[in-house]
Amino acid sequence: MSEARKIAETAIADVVNDLRGIVGAAHVFTGASDMSAYLTDWTKHYFGMAIAVVRPADVQQVSAIVKLCGAAGIAIVPQGGNTGLAGGGVPSAARPSIVLSLSRMTTIRELHEAGRTVVAEAGVVLEILKDHASAHGLLFPLSFGAKGSCTIGGNLATNAGGSNVVRYGNTGELCLGIEAVLPDGSIFNGLTGLRKDNTGYDLKDLLIGAEGTLGIITAAVFKLSPQPLTQVTAFLSMASVDAALHALNLIQDRTGQSVEAFEYLPQPVLSAIGKAFPALKSPLQGPVETGVLLEVGSSRVSDARTDEAGANHLTSELLILFEELMESGDMIDAVVAQSEQQRADLWHMRESVLESIMAYGPSYHFDISLPLARISGFLEAMDASAAALGFETLTIGHLGDGNLHYALVSQDQDTWNALPLEEAKARAFDLLKQLNGSFSAEHGIGQSKLDVMRALKEPAQLDAMRAIKRALDPQDIMNPGRLIPTAE
Ligand SMILES: Cc1cc2nc3c(=O)[nH]c(=O)nc-3n(C[C@H](O)[C@H](O)[C@H](O)COP(=O)(O)OP(=O)(O)OC[C@H]3O[C@@H](n4cnc5c(N)ncnc54)[C@H](O)[C@@H]3O)c2cc1C
């Protein structure tokens, strides 16, 4: 062993000992089996290496870890629930790194019913925060399939979206402030909960969506909304995507902008769900051209009032509109959930989509967004291109936000290996550019989309991002090699 290597290994052993001193020996993992779950991403495409996984208990410990690693030149990769889909939460083998897991920072510090805000630590699992708000008669609206495992720190770091953005916005829009540890170890306390604070550059907005490259979010204050008094959940078969978007506008107009979810689930996806999970039956008889899972919620007492037949006002309004849409030919069929169980079944189906597509066969997933008026144009052109190149496609999406999860798939590995994936990606990205779309709507860049980021992000924006990163993290210790591609 060379002298330099011996010194490096001694230095690393010293750092690991110091980490144990900060968080306690029980919260520093160094064995391969203890670390393996932290070093493999959810998609099982990325496998990392680390000198240790460290689990601090509070913001002071996070600060001490960052100072220690900064002094030793060791990279830090923050990790929440490790459900990210871009490979951003696992360290690269290129540098000695630690995984800093927020999994012990799970305190919900306070909930103000009058101010309708909640302060929670970064490691709180999304579903737990939702349940906590609900127990106080309030709603934390962020929701998607990984809600039982992802954390609010990860949600902020990726600016996660999900199914309710159409009404409530993405994670960043729900956040009123954060507490964070910056790359020099200083603690930034921005948990004021202010709704207005024009005092210059907003660090909160820099750290949201930064995927751990500018610091570690340790807590956040979020806005809460009233719980809907009544909700209507329905599965619609629409004549086309344009007909669905026309219906979305009408539903918004008639219900005072109360659409909470408008999720695209066409027939090929329903078939893939049925194949992976035979118990999850398609909600409608016969093939569905353009399926939409619709949820409308209202906290107005008048919408929750029931008539003599037992139907509430919101449901009656929507049924009238559905009849009109059927008469105009925009809607082909619809089923309205009649019970909480039927509602849960519809959502279970929606939240099983990603696993169903992964079970279908090898796949490549685009997470794109488009102006609403250009979605059908993209689908028509890209479906034709993909078919001509030999791919099958499975497309779902948060249609109300113009966000499509467009997957190129094949049923077996040999066929997939022979398909021109790079050509299909180039066609999709060209099309997106022509239509003013984005190549990353909500899952982030991580390590999976660095090449696309380099090719398609405006050079002026990339240069500004690099300058901000250099200014805040001159040693490049915070999640290096993720989000920002190196300059060539
Ligand atoms: C079944 C399924 C469905 C999904 N559906 C959606 C969806 O509809 N919409 C959507 O947006 N996403 C979706 N995702 C992706 C994923 O759940 C989100 O990106 C989520 O926000 C990640 O949270 P996490 O705690 O798991 O973060 P992780 O995976 O642990 O980390 C993600 C990134 O954030 C960084 N990070 C984590 N915690 C912190 C912190 N405290 N401070 C700074 N940086 C941090 C990591 O370094 C990494 O770069 C889905 C994932 C799955 C598996």
The ligand as an SDF file (V2000), in Angstrom:
LIG
                    3D

 53 58  0  0  0  0  0  0  0  0999 V2000
  -43.8080    5.0290   -6.7860 C   0  0  0  0  0  0  0  0  0  0  0  0
  -43.2390    6.4160   -6.9150 C   0  0  0  0  0  0  0  0  0  0  0  0
  -44.0440    7.4550   -7.3530 C   0  0  0  0  0  0  0  0  0  0  0  0
  -43.5280    8.7510   -7.4540 C   0  0  0  0  0  0  0  0  0  0  0  0
  -44.3490    9.7460   -7.8790 N   0  0  0  0  0  0  0  0  0  0  0  0
  -43.8710   11.0110   -7.9370 C   0  0  0  0  0  0  0  0  0  0  0  0
  -44.7290   12.0710   -8.3480 C   0  0  0  0  0  0  0  0  0  0  0  0
  -45.8880   11.8760   -8.6940 O   0  0  0  0  0  0  0  0  0  0  0  0
  -44.2160   13.3120   -8.3680 N   0  0  0  0  0  0  0  0  0  0  0  0
  -42.9140   13.5760   -8.0040 C   0  0  0  0  0  0  0  0  0  0  0  0
  -42.5060   14.7430   -8.0310 O   0  0  0  0  0  0  0  0  0  0  0  0
  -42.0820   12.5840   -7.6280 N   0  0  0  0  0  0  0  0  0  0  0  0
  -42.5250   11.3160   -7.5950 C   0  0  0  0  0  0  0  0  0  0  0  0
  -41.6900   10.2990   -7.2180 N   0  0  0  0  0  0  0  0  0  0  0  0
  -40.2600   10.5930   -6.9590 C   0  0  0  0  0  0  0  0  0  0  0  0
  -39.8760   10.7730   -5.4700 C   0  0  0  0  0  0  0  0  0  0  0  0
  -40.7330   10.1460   -4.6170 O   0  0  0  0  0  0  0  0  0  0  0  0
  -39.7620   12.2410   -5.1150 C   0  0  0  0  0  0  0  0  0  0  0  0
  -38.6950   12.7730   -5.8580 O   0  0  0  0  0  0  0  0  0  0  0  0
  -39.5420   12.5350   -3.6360 C   0  0  0  0  0  0  0  0  0  0  0  0
  -39.6990   13.9260   -3.4420 O   0  0  0  0  0  0  0  0  0  0  0  0
  -38.1770   12.1160   -3.1030 C   0  0  0  0  0  0  0  0  0  0  0  0
  -38.1930   12.2080   -1.6850 O   0  0  0  0  0  0  0  0  0  0  0  0
  -37.1690   11.3250   -0.8350 P   0  0  0  0  0  0  0  0  0  0  0  0
  -37.3000   11.7070    0.5920 O   0  0  0  0  0  0  0  0  0  0  0  0
  -37.3310    9.8960   -1.1430 O   0  0  0  0  0  0  0  0  0  0  0  0
  -35.7780   11.8810   -1.4040 O   0  0  0  0  0  0  0  0  0  0  0  0
  -34.4680   11.0590   -1.7710 P   0  0  0  0  0  0  0  0  0  0  0  0
  -34.7440   10.0880   -2.8620 O   0  0  0  0  0  0  0  0  0  0  0  0
  -33.8310   10.5370   -0.5580 O   0  0  0  0  0  0  0  0  0  0  0  0
  -33.5520   12.2460   -2.3630 O   0  0  0  0  0  0  0  0  0  0  0  0
  -33.9050   12.8880   -3.5640 C   0  0  0  0  0  0  0  0  0  0  0  0
  -32.9200   14.0460   -3.8010 C   0  0  0  0  0  0  0  0  0  0  0  0
  -33.0740   15.0340   -2.7800 O   0  0  0  0  0  0  0  0  0  0  0  0
  -31.8730   15.1950   -2.0100 C   0  0  0  0  0  0  0  0  0  0  0  0
  -32.2940   15.3220   -0.6120 N   0  0  0  0  0  0  0  0  0  0  0  0
  -33.0440   14.4510    0.1110 C   0  0  0  0  0  0  0  0  0  0  0  0
  -33.2910   14.9500    1.3290 N   0  0  0  0  0  0  0  0  0  0  0  0
  -32.6770   16.1570    1.3790 C   0  0  0  0  0  0  0  0  0  0  0  0
  -32.5570   17.1690    2.3840 C   0  0  0  0  0  0  0  0  0  0  0  0
  -33.1300   17.0390    3.5570 N   0  0  0  0  0  0  0  0  0  0  0  0
  -31.8550   18.2940    2.0880 N   0  0  0  0  0  0  0  0  0  0  0  0
  -31.2680   18.4530    0.8700 C   0  0  0  0  0  0  0  0  0  0  0  0
  -31.3360   17.5260   -0.1010 N   0  0  0  0  0  0  0  0  0  0  0  0
  -32.0380   16.3980    0.1500 C   0  0  0  0  0  0  0  0  0  0  0  0
  -31.0410   13.9550   -2.3050 C   0  0  0  0  0  0  0  0  0  0  0  0
  -29.6570   14.2100   -2.1880 O   0  0  0  0  0  0  0  0  0  0  0  0
  -31.4470   13.6470   -3.7380 C   0  0  0  0  0  0  0  0  0  0  0  0
  -30.7110   14.4410   -4.6270 O   0  0  0  0  0  0  0  0  0  0  0  0
  -42.1700    8.9960   -7.1240 C   0  0  0  0  0  0  0  0  0  0  0  0
  -41.3580    7.9400   -6.6910 C   0  0  0  0  0  0  0  0  0  0  0  0
  -41.8730    6.6650   -6.5920 C   0  0  0  0  0  0  0  0  0  0  0  0
  -40.9680    5.5780   -6.1130 C   0  0  0  0  0  0  0  0  0  0  0  0
  1  2  1  0
  2  3  1  0
  2 52  2  0
  3  4  2  0
  4  5  1  0
  4 50  1  0
  5  6  2  0
  6  7  1  0
  6 13  1  0
  7  8  2  0
  7  9  1  0
  9 10  1  0
 10 11  2  0
 10 12  1  0
 12 13  2  0
 13 14  1  0
 14 15  1  0
 14 50  1  0
 15 16  1  0
 16 17  1  0
 16 18  1  0
 18 19  1  0
 18 20  1  0
 20 21  1  0
 20 22  1  0
 22 23  1  0
 23 24  1  0
 24 25  2  0
 24 26  1  0
 24 27  1  0
 27 28  1  0
 28 29  2  0
 28 30  1  0
 28 31  1  0
 31 32  1  0
 32 33  1  0
 33 34  1  0
 33 48  1  0
 34 35  1  0
 35 36  1  0
 35 46  1  0
 36 37  1  0
 36 45  1  0
 37 38  2  0
 38 39  1  0
 39 40  1  0
 39 45  2  0
 40 41  1  0
 40 42  2  0
 42 43  1  0
 43 44  2  0
 44 45  1  0
 46 47  1  0
 46 48  1  0
 48 49  1  0
 50 51  2  0
 51 52  1  0
 52 53  1  0
M  END
$$$$
